[in-house]
Amino acid sequence: MLINTKVPIFNLDNYKIIKTIGEGTYGQLYSVININTKKSYAMKELIANDINYFFQCLTTLGINYYNKHSNILDIYGIYVIIFGEKNFVIYALMDLAEGDWEKEIRRRKELYKYYKEQELVLILKQLVSALAFLQKRNIAHRDIKLENILLFPNKSKNKDSLDKVYKIGDFGEVKNKIKYSVILNTIRGTDYYMSPELLEGINKQKDFIKNNPHKSDVFSLGCCMMIAATLNYGIINTIRNPKNQIDLNNVIRSVLEKKYSKKFSDLITKMLVINENNRIDFINL
């Protein structure tokens, strides 16, 4: 089978697996080392048992590869193994992260080490920069959650910068709005971080729902920010309870303004707006 992909092909034989660092329904995530250069990478294994999913994976990796940004995970190449006509394995070579934001927050929770407001603002600035970049290219991520935000050491010598660089990873649900306008109306993401409009679609057992995927991503990132600010995963259940925006704003402010400024809580309330028509998008954020 002729595989038409513009993503570079890397030589799998040049890499040695060091250990498994993650696994899921898609396959495995490995820490690997280049035998010649001794440089470490992450290598994601994607198992596809039908040709449609196989080409979907190739498309997704292509979108990731060709949309480079300092706060988006770098992919360097792919390697494809084909078994018969219906079974495929794709290996994607990418940067090796120190960990993800979810693990960092759990570590901070154990140490009772809350983020300073300036830290949260700088983290948000990094992530919004990447997501606004994607929005300008009509690309929505559609699965923003703490586990999909990866941490890397910051090599910048700027004393006012964070010691970590936060990058958007796992483009498994990403879609290009121009090419996939129909698919963008399907429900994608992780329930816990979902926007109200997508949750409503799930509760009503809908397969499709009209929504602005960029604004849904804004709400999801707002959920991440609430968890980071409080070091409390249960806060998401708290902000789901209010039935109107005024009550929700009051809940957010009552929680955040115990540790942070009104200006910061006002910023988060703009992200956690129930009606997506009134919710800010990444470009305006």
Sequence and secondary structure as in RCSB ss.txt:
>XXXX:A:sequence
MLINTKVPIFNLDNYKIIKTIGEGTYGQLYSVININTKKSYAMKELIANDINYFFQCLTTLGINYYNKHSNILDI
YGIYVIIFGEKNFVIYALMDLAEGDWEKEIRRRKELYKYYKEQELVLILKQLVSALAFLQKRNIAHRDIKLENIL
LFPNKSKNKDSLDKVYKIGDFGEVKNKIKYSVILNTIRGTDYYMSPELLEGINKQKDFIKNNPHKSDVFSLGCCM
MIAATLNYGIINTIRNPKNQIDLNNVIRSVLEKKYSKKFSDLITKMLVINENNRIDFINL
>XXXX:A:secstr
      S B  GGGEEEEEEEEEETTEEEEEEEETTT  EEEEEEEEESSHHHHHHHHHHHHHHHTS  TTB  E
EEEEEEEETTTEEEEEEEE   SEEHHHHHHHHHHHT    HHHHHHHHHHHHHHHHHHHHTTEE     GGGEE
EEE     TTS SEEEEE   TT EETTT TTGGGB  S GGG  HHHHHHHHTT SB    HHHHHHHHHHHHH
HHHHHT TTHHHHHHS SSHHHHHHHHHHHHTTTS HHHHHHHHHHS SSGGGS  TTT 
